[in-house]
């Protein structure tokens, strides 16, 4: 009940402030549902849907996914997943459209139990393909990223709920790269294109929440997510011969509250 009350208290704040606060912090909400089917011992098929909204409850994007997970041994699990991502965009003329992206992910997760404590580390590699025509000197059509997550949870012996906290680092492995390291000078017109080989940390995440077991087959999760984005923003001409304006590293803070539901067959 405490978590539900906290969620109810935070949610109106996100809508009252709008999508972006004066300091650049972006607020939003997330709602998700997942169905998990046990094919055989250790092998599961699952499907999920996640909807993301801005602080004013305007639609931001959706993730429609399906995947397979396999428990290799008592402490190690693997998974493979596909997601269709629909991102809401608006043209300069104010016309809305959907920017479709396709994402494939493979991952491994190792876990350890120590009394009531649960520790896990997860490593994923994902590739995201953009279907919309883009300037590939600014963005990568097929972006390859790695994601490393550390999670700790505490299982009360008789209670149906489990509080947890996690942190995650995401690394871009093939971002667009120009030879000039700093664009604080007037030398950006001399920058040289070097291809899609820029490797840098483009996101840090921290999350805290509670997973609540409703019955033997279903569970619900309430959480608050802090998301720091550091994607590089590059403005190049379409020929890739020069940068039109200085390039910067975009840093934005995002705070999301969310709820997720899982049903197991």
C-alpha positions in Angstrom: 0.0 0.0 0.0 2.9 2.3 0.7 4.3 1.9 -2.8 0.8 2.5 -4.4 0.4 5.7 -2.3 3.8 6.9 -3.4 3.0 6.2 -7.0 -0.3 8.1 -6.7 1.5 11.1 -5.2 4.2 11.3 -7.8 2.0 10.8 -10.9 0.0 14.1 -10.6 3.3 16.0 -10.3 4.5 14.7 -13.7 1.3 15.9 -15.4 1.2 19.2 -13.6 4.7 20.2 -14.6 4.3 19.3 -18.2 6.8 17.4 -20.2 9.8 19.5 -19.5 10.8 21.4 -16.3 12.6 24.7 -16.4 15.9 23.1 -15.7 15.5 20.8 -18.7 14.3 17.7 -16.7 11.8 15.7 -18.7 9.0 13.9 -16.8 7.0 11.0 -18.1 5.0 7.8 -17.3 5.2 4.2 -18.5 2.7 1.4 -18.5 3.6 -2.2 -19.5 2.1 -5.7 -19.6 3.8 -9.1 -20.3 2.6 -12.6 -20.8 5.1 -15.4 -20.1 4.5 -19.0 -21.3 6.5 -22.0 -20.0 7.3 -24.2 -23.0 9.3 -26.7 -21.1 11.6 -26.7 -18.1 13.9 -23.7 -18.3 12.5 -22.5 -21.7 10.0 -19.7 -21.8 8.2 -17.7 -24.6 7.1 -14.2 -23.7 5.4 -11.2 -25.3 5.2 -7.7 -23.9 3.8 -4.2 -24.6 5.0 -0.9 -23.2 3.5 2.5 -23.7 5.4 5.6 -22.8 3.8 9.1 -22.3 5.1 12.6 -21.6 4.3 14.4 -18.4 1.2 15.8 -20.0 0.1 12.2 -20.9 0.7 12.8 -24.6 1.8 9.6 -26.4 5.6 9.4 -26.8 6.3 5.8 -28.1 5.4 2.2 -27.8 7.5 -1.0 -27.6 5.9 -4.2 -28.9 8.1 -7.2 -28.2 8.4 -11.0 -28.2 11.3 -13.3 -27.1 12.6 -16.5 -25.7 14.5 -17.0 -22.5 16.4 -20.1 -21.4 17.7 -21.0 -18.0 21.1 -22.5 -18.7 21.7 -23.4 -15.0 20.5 -22.4 -11.6 22.3 -19.1 -11.7 22.6 -18.2 -15.5 19.8 -17.3 -17.9 19.9 -16.2 -21.6 17.4 -14.5 -23.8 16.8 -13.2 -27.3 14.1 -10.6 -28.1 12.7 -8.5 -30.9 10.9 -5.1 -30.5 8.9 -3.0 -32.9 9.2 0.6 -31.7 6.7 3.3 -32.8 7.9 6.8 -32.0 5.6 9.8 -32.3 7.1 12.6 -34.3 5.9 15.9 -35.8 7.1 17.6 -39.0 8.2 21.2 -39.1 4.7 21.9 -40.5 3.0 20.4 -37.5 2.0 17.1 -39.2 2.3 14.1 -37.0 3.8 10.8 -38.2 5.2 7.5 -36.8 8.9 6.9 -36.9 9.3 3.1 -36.9 12.3 1.3 -35.6 13.2 -2.4 -35.2 15.4 -3.7 -32.4 17.0 -7.1 -31.8 18.5 -8.0 -28.4 20.6 -10.9 -27.1 21.6 -11.1 -23.4 22.9 -13.1 -20.4 22.0 -12.7 -16.8 23.8 -14.2 -13.8 22.1 -14.2 -10.4 23.1 -15.0 -6.8 21.0 -15.5 -3.6 22.4 -14.8 -0.2 19.8 -15.1 2.5 17.0 -12.7 1.7 19.2 -10.8 -0.7 19.1 -11.2 -4.5 21.9 -10.0 -6.7 22.1 -10.1 -10.5 24.2 -8.7 -13.3 22.8 -8.6 -16.9 24.7 -7.9 -20.1 22.8 -7.2 -23.3 23.8 -6.3 -26.9 21.2 -4.7 -29.0 20.9 -3.4 -32.5 18.3 -0.8 -33.5 17.4 -0.2 -37.2 15.8 3.1 -38.3 13.4 2.8 -41.2 13.1 6.5 -41.8 15.5 8.2 -44.3 18.2 9.9 -42.2 21.5 11.8 -42.7 24.0 9.0 -41.7 26.6 11.6 -41.0 24.4 12.7 -38.1 22.9 9.4 -37.0 23.6 5.7 -37.5 20.9 3.8 -39.3 21.8 0.5 -37.5 22.9 1.5 -34.0 24.8 -1.1 -32.0 24.8 -0.8 -28.2 25.8 -2.7 -25.1 23.8 -2.5 -21.8 25.2 -3.5 -18.4 22.8 -3.7 -15.5 23.4 -4.4 -11.8 20.4 -5.1 -9.6 19.9 -5.9 -5.9 16.6 -7.0 -4.3 15.5 -8.0 -0.8 13.0 -10.8 -0.3 11.0 -10.7 2.9 10.4 -14.2 4.1 6.6 -14.0 4.5 5.7 -10.9 2.5 4.5 -11.0 -1.1 6.5 -7.9 -2.1 10.2 -7.4 -3.0 11.8 -4.0 -3.1 14.7 -3.5 -5.5 17.2 -1.0 -6.9 19.3 -1.2 -10.0 21.7 0.9 -12.2 22.4 0.5 -15.8 25.0 1.8 -18.3 24.5 1.9 -22.0 27.3 2.3 -24.5 27.0 3.2 -28.2 29.4 1.1 -30.2 29.2 2.6 -33.7 28.2 6.2 -33.5 29.0 8.8 -36.2 32.5 10.2 -35.7 34.2 13.4 -36.7 37.9 14.1 -36.2 37.5 17.3 -34.2 37.2 16.5 -30.5 36.0 19.9 -29.4 33.7 22.2 -31.3 34.1 25.2 -29.0 36.4 26.9 -31.5 35.9 28.0 -35.1 37.7 24.9 -36.4 34.6 22.9 -37.0 34.5 23.6 -40.7 37.8 21.7 -40.9 36.4 18.5 -39.3 36.9 15.3 -41.1 34.4 12.4 -41.3 35.8 9.2 -39.9 32.8 6.8 -40.3 30.6 5.0 -37.8 33.1 4.0 -35.2 32.6 6.3 -32.2 32.3 4.4 -28.9 31.0 6.3 -25.9 28.6 6.0 -22.9 25.3 7.4 -24.0 23.1 6.7 -21.0 23.0 6.1 -17.3 19.9 4.8 -15.5 19.0 4.3 -11.9 15.7 2.7 -10.8 14.0 1.8 -7.5 10.7 0.0 -7.0 8.7 -2.8 -5.6 7.7 -6.1 -7.3 4.4 -7.4 -5.8 3.3 -11.0 -6.2 -0.5 -11.0 -6.5 -0.9 -14.8 -6.8 0.9 -17.8 -8.2 0.7 -16.6 -11.8 0.6 -12.8 -11.7 2.8 -10.0 -10.4 2.8 -6.2 -10.5 5.6 -3.7 -10.3 5.7 0.0 -9.3 8.9 1.9 -9.9 10.6 5.3 -10.4 13.3 5.6 -13.1 16.0 8.3 -13.4 17.4 8.4 -17.0 20.4 10.5 -18.0 20.8 10.7 -21.7 24.1 11.7 -23.3 23.6 11.1 -27.0 25.8 13.2 -29.3 23.9 15.8 -31.3 25.7 16.4 -34.7 24.6 18.8 -37.4 26.3 17.9 -40.7 25.5 18.7 -44.3 24.1 15.8 -46.3 27.3 15.4 -48.3 29.3 14.7 -45.1 32.0 17.2 -46.1 31.6 19.6 -43.1 29.7 20.4 -40.0 27.3 23.3 -40.3 27.3 24.2 -36.7 29.3 23.1 -33.6 28.5 19.6 -32.4 27.6 19.2 -28.7 27.0 16.3 -26.4 23.3 16.4 -25.4 22.7 15.9 -21.7 19.1 15.6 -20.5 17.7 14.2 -17.3 14.5 12.2 -17.5 12.3 11.0 -14.5 9.6 8.4 -15.2 7.2 6.7 -12.9 5.8 3.4 -14.1 3.7 0.3 -13.5 4.1 -3.1 -15.1 2.1 -6.3 -14.9 3.2 -9.9 -15.7 1.1 -13.0 -16.1 2.7 -16.4 -16.3 0.9 -19.4 -17.9 
